[in-house]
């Protein structure tokens, strides 16, 4: 190996190692963020279900009140 190669190759190898470490770290971060996104999607689904149930209860309450008012108005 020539003198120039002996000087360049170790520096290039260090640079590659550093970039591989950064790449590994970024992959870990991506994995964490993907897991967090999945957890948030599940939470959103649960909240939508709760909201749907609450809206259903409110709708039935409104119907019952309307029927009660109409019944009482008719019997006055």
VMD Tcl script that builds the backbone (N, CA, C; Angstrom):
set m [mol new atoms 228]
animate dup $m
set s [atomselect $m all]
$s set {name element resname resid chain x y z} {
  {N N UNK 1 A 0.859 -1.163 0.000}
  {CA C UNK 1 A 0.000 0.000 0.000}
  {C C UNK 1 A 0.909 1.231 0.000}
  {N N UNK 2 A 0.573 2.218 -0.791}
  {CA C UNK 2 A 1.389 3.414 -0.880}
  {C C UNK 2 A 1.163 4.308 0.344}
  {N N UNK 3 A 2.013 5.290 0.529}
  {CA C UNK 3 A 1.951 6.173 1.699}
  {C C UNK 3 A 0.658 6.982 1.707}
  {N N UNK 4 A 0.245 7.403 0.535}
  {CA C UNK 4 A -0.994 8.205 0.445}
  {C C UNK 4 A -2.199 7.376 0.891}
  {N N UNK 5 A -2.277 6.139 0.435}
  {CA C UNK 5 A -3.373 5.250 0.820}
  {C C UNK 5 A -3.339 4.984 2.316}
  {N N UNK 6 A -2.158 4.819 2.876}
  {CA C UNK 6 A -2.017 4.551 4.309}
  {C C UNK 6 A -2.544 5.720 5.131}
  {N N UNK 7 A -2.463 6.930 4.600}
  {CA C UNK 7 A -2.973 8.106 5.312}
  {C C UNK 7 A -4.477 8.285 5.102}
  {N N UNK 8 A -4.961 7.992 3.904}
  {CA C UNK 8 A -6.370 8.233 3.581}
  {C C UNK 8 A -7.312 7.174 4.156}
  {N N UNK 9 A -6.941 5.926 4.053}
  {CA C UNK 9 A -7.847 4.833 4.416}
  {C C UNK 9 A -8.276 4.891 5.883}
  {N N UNK 10 A -7.400 5.081 6.856}
  {CA C UNK 10 A -7.872 5.148 8.247}
  {C C UNK 10 A -8.867 6.289 8.487}
  {N N UNK 11 A -8.628 7.423 7.864}
  {CA C UNK 11 A -9.563 8.550 8.003}
  {C C UNK 11 A -10.915 8.230 7.393}
  {N N UNK 12 A -10.897 7.591 6.238}
  {CA C UNK 12 A -12.153 7.203 5.597}
  {C C UNK 12 A -12.893 6.168 6.434}
  {N N UNK 13 A -12.160 5.229 7.012}
  {CA C UNK 13 A -12.788 4.213 7.854}
  {C C UNK 13 A -13.420 4.845 9.099}
  {N N UNK 14 A -12.733 5.806 9.706}
  {CA C UNK 14 A -13.305 6.512 10.863}
  {C C UNK 14 A -14.570 7.264 10.462}
  {N N UNK 15 A -14.525 7.894 9.294}
  {CA C UNK 15 A -15.692 8.630 8.805}
  {C C UNK 15 A -16.861 7.675 8.567}
  {N N UNK 16 A -16.586 6.537 7.956}
  {CA C UNK 16 A -17.639 5.541 7.703}
  {C C UNK 16 A -18.208 5.034 9.023}
  {N N UNK 17 A -17.344 4.743 10.004}
  {CA C UNK 17 A -17.815 4.277 11.311}
  {C C UNK 17 A -18.710 5.323 11.973}
  {N N UNK 18 A -18.296 6.572 11.889}
  {CA C UNK 18 A -19.103 7.649 12.473}
  {C C UNK 18 A -20.461 7.759 11.806}
  {N N UNK 19 A -20.481 7.668 10.493}
  {CA C UNK 19 A -21.750 7.753 9.771}
  {C C UNK 19 A -22.629 6.541 10.041}
  {N N UNK 20 A -22.019 5.365 10.207}
  {CA C UNK 20 A -22.796 4.175 10.547}
  {C C UNK 20 A -23.413 4.311 11.939}
  {N N UNK 21 A -22.674 4.889 12.878}
  {CA C UNK 21 A -23.220 5.114 14.220}
  {C C UNK 21 A -24.389 6.090 14.180}
  {N N UNK 22 A -24.233 7.148 13.398}
  {CA C UNK 22 A -25.329 8.118 13.247}
  {C C UNK 22 A -26.532 7.438 12.614}
  {N N UNK 23 A -26.289 6.627 11.589}
  {CA C UNK 23 A -27.365 5.912 10.900}
  {C C UNK 23 A -28.082 4.971 11.862}
  {N N UNK 24 A -27.322 4.244 12.685}
  {CA C UNK 24 A -27.906 3.333 13.668}
  {C C UNK 24 A -28.773 4.111 14.655}
  {N N UNK 25 A -28.259 5.229 15.121}
  {CA C UNK 25 A -29.013 6.067 16.062}
  {C C UNK 25 A -30.312 6.570 15.421}
  {N N UNK 26 A -30.230 6.989 14.184}
  {CA C UNK 26 A -31.424 7.489 13.497}
  {C C UNK 26 A -32.448 6.381 13.283}
  {N N UNK 27 A -31.988 5.177 12.986}
  {CA C UNK 27 A -32.915 4.045 12.833}
  {C C UNK 27 A -33.634 3.759 14.152}
  {N N UNK 28 A -32.903 3.848 15.264}
  {CA C UNK 28 A -33.523 3.651 16.574}
  {C C UNK 28 A -34.578 4.725 16.842}
  {N N UNK 29 A -34.253 5.961 16.499}
  {CA C UNK 29 A -35.207 7.057 16.691}
  {C C UNK 29 A -36.451 6.856 15.835}
  {N N UNK 30 A -36.253 6.425 14.600}
  {CA C UNK 30 A -37.383 6.171 13.705}
  {C C UNK 30 A -38.260 5.074 14.282}
  {N N UNK 31 A -37.657 4.012 14.789}
  {CA C UNK 31 A -38.408 2.908 15.381}
  {C C UNK 31 A -39.226 3.397 16.584}
  {N N UNK 32 A -38.610 4.220 17.425}
  {CA C UNK 32 A -39.324 4.772 18.582}
  {C C UNK 32 A -40.505 5.630 18.136}
  {N N UNK 33 A -40.278 6.470 17.134}
  {CA C UNK 33 A -41.344 7.347 16.647}
  {C C UNK 33 A -42.462 6.550 15.987}
  {N N UNK 34 A -42.111 5.491 15.267}
  {CA C UNK 34 A -43.141 4.647 14.655}
  {C C UNK 34 A -43.981 3.964 15.729}
  {N N UNK 35 A -43.333 3.480 16.788}
  {CA C UNK 35 A -44.074 2.860 17.889}
  {C C UNK 35 A -44.985 3.874 18.566}
  {N N UNK 36 A -44.485 5.085 18.740}
  {CA C UNK 36 A -45.299 6.145 19.354}
  {C C UNK 36 A -46.488 6.484 18.453}
  {N N UNK 37 A -46.261 6.521 17.147}
  {CA C UNK 37 A -47.349 6.813 16.208}
  {C C UNK 37 A -48.416 5.726 16.273}
  {N N UNK 38 A -47.998 4.465 16.372}
  {CA C UNK 38 A -48.963 3.371 16.483}
  {C C UNK 38 A -49.770 3.496 17.766}
  {N N UNK 39 A -49.093 3.839 18.860}
  {CA C UNK 39 A -49.791 4.004 20.139}
  {C C UNK 39 A -50.790 5.151 20.058}
  {N N UNK 40 A -50.411 6.228 19.395}
  {CA C UNK 40 A -51.320 7.368 19.251}
  {C C UNK 40 A -52.508 7.018 18.365}
  {N N UNK 41 A -52.289 6.201 17.330}
  {CA C UNK 41 A -53.402 5.772 16.479}
  {C C UNK 41 A -54.405 4.951 17.282}
  {N N UNK 42 A -53.901 4.089 18.152}
  {CA C UNK 42 A -54.786 3.291 19.008}
  {C C UNK 42 A -55.565 4.209 19.942}
  {N N UNK 43 A -54.868 5.180 20.518}
  {CA C UNK 43 A -55.523 6.117 21.433}
  {C C UNK 43 A -56.590 6.938 20.709}
  {N N UNK 44 A -56.303 7.364 19.499}
  {CA C UNK 44 A -57.285 8.118 18.712}
  {C C UNK 44 A -58.513 7.260 18.446}
  {N N UNK 45 A -58.297 5.996 18.112}
  {CA C UNK 45 A -59.419 5.090 17.882}
  {C C UNK 45 A -60.277 4.943 19.121}
  {N N UNK 46 A -59.648 4.813 20.283}
  {CA C UNK 46 A -60.391 4.696 21.535}
  {C C UNK 46 A -61.177 5.972 21.819}
  {N N UNK 47 A -60.553 7.114 21.589}
  {CA C UNK 47 A -61.242 8.385 21.825}
  {C C UNK 47 A -62.418 8.568 20.872}
  {N N UNK 48 A -62.254 8.128 19.626}
  {CA C UNK 48 A -63.362 8.207 18.673}
  {C C UNK 48 A -64.524 7.336 19.128}
  {N N UNK 49 A -64.208 6.135 19.629}
  {CA C UNK 49 A -65.261 5.250 20.132}
  {C C UNK 49 A -65.993 5.886 21.308}
  {N N UNK 50 A -65.231 6.481 22.235}
  {CA C UNK 50 A -65.849 7.144 23.384}
  {C C UNK 50 A -66.735 8.302 22.932}
  {N N UNK 51 A -66.251 9.076 21.980}
  {CA C UNK 51 A -67.022 10.212 21.477}
  {C C UNK 51 A -68.291 9.734 20.788}
  {N N UNK 52 A -68.189 8.656 20.021}
  {CA C UNK 52 A -69.353 8.100 19.342}
  {C C UNK 52 A -70.398 7.642 20.366}
  {N N UNK 53 A -69.950 6.993 21.432}
  {CA C UNK 53 A -70.870 6.549 22.482}
  {C C UNK 53 A -71.524 7.743 23.167}
  {N N UNK 54 A -70.719 8.756 23.470}
  {CA C UNK 54 A -71.252 9.950 24.143}
  {C C UNK 54 A -72.268 10.659 23.255}
  {N N UNK 55 A -71.962 10.770 21.966}
  {CA C UNK 55 A -72.905 11.407 21.044}
  {C C UNK 55 A -74.186 10.594 20.930}
  {N N UNK 56 A -74.057 9.273 20.974}
  {CA C UNK 56 A -75.238 8.410 20.941}
  {C C UNK 56 A -76.103 8.616 22.170}
  {N N UNK 57 A -75.466 8.730 23.335}
  {CA C UNK 57 A -76.215 8.985 24.572}
  {C C UNK 57 A -76.925 10.331 24.509}
  {N N UNK 58 A -76.228 11.333 24.007}
  {CA C UNK 58 A -76.836 12.665 23.909}
  {C C UNK 58 A -78.021 12.643 22.951}
  {N N UNK 59 A -77.874 11.922 21.850}
  {CA C UNK 59 A -78.966 11.851 20.876}
  {C C UNK 59 A -80.183 11.178 21.501}
  {N N UNK 60 A -79.976 10.080 22.241}
  {CA C UNK 60 A -81.104 9.412 22.891}
  {C C UNK 60 A -81.724 10.295 23.959}
  {N N UNK 61 A -80.903 11.032 24.682}
  {CA C UNK 61 A -81.435 11.952 25.695}
  {C C UNK 61 A -82.305 13.012 25.034}
  {N N UNK 62 A -81.845 13.553 23.923}
  {CA C UNK 62 A -82.633 14.563 23.208}
  {C C UNK 62 A -83.952 13.976 22.719}
  {N N UNK 63 A -83.914 12.755 22.211}
  {CA C UNK 63 A -85.145 12.118 21.728}
  {C C UNK 63 A -86.133 11.886 22.867}
  {N N UNK 64 A -85.624 11.436 23.993}
  {CA C UNK 64 A -86.500 11.183 25.137}
  {C C UNK 64 A -87.115 12.481 25.635}
  {N N UNK 65 A -86.315 13.532 25.736}
  {CA C UNK 65 A -86.833 14.829 26.187}
  {C C UNK 65 A -87.860 15.351 25.195}
  {N N UNK 66 A -87.575 15.231 23.900}
  {CA C UNK 66 A -88.524 15.706 22.891}
  {C C UNK 66 A -89.830 14.922 22.975}
  {N N UNK 67 A -89.749 13.616 23.154}
  {CA C UNK 67 A -90.966 12.804 23.271}
  {C C UNK 67 A -91.744 13.185 24.525}
  {N N UNK 68 A -91.040 13.413 25.617}
  {CA C UNK 68 A -91.683 13.804 26.875}
  {C C UNK 68 A -92.390 15.147 26.720}
  {N N UNK 69 A -91.709 16.107 26.095}
  {CA C UNK 69 A -92.301 17.435 25.895}
  {C C UNK 69 A -93.523 17.332 24.990}
  {N N UNK 70 A -93.411 16.585 23.911}
  {CA C UNK 70 A -94.552 16.434 22.996}
  {C C UNK 70 A -95.720 15.742 23.696}
  {N N UNK 71 A -95.427 14.722 24.470}
  {CA C UNK 71 A -96.482 13.997 25.186}
  {C C UNK 71 A -97.181 14.913 26.194}
  {N N UNK 72 A -96.393 15.673 26.951}
  {CA C UNK 72 A -96.982 16.583 27.939}
  {C C UNK 72 A -97.730 17.732 27.269}
  {N N UNK 73 A -97.227 18.201 26.142}
  {CA C UNK 73 A -97.909 19.287 25.433}
  {C C UNK 73 A -99.248 18.795 24.880}
  {N N UNK 74 A -99.287 17.550 24.451}
  {CA C UNK 74 A -100.526 16.996 23.895}
  {C C UNK 74 A -101.555 16.731 24.993}
  {N N UNK 75 A -101.104 16.491 26.189}
  {CA C UNK 75 A -102.009 16.167 27.289}
  {C C UNK 75 A -102.364 17.373 28.158}
  {N N UNK 76 A -102.033 18.531 27.782}
  {CA C UNK 76 A -102.373 19.737 28.554}
  {C C UNK 76 A -103.787 20.031 28.378}
}
mol reanalyze $m
mol bondsrecalc $m
mol representation Tube
mol addrep $m
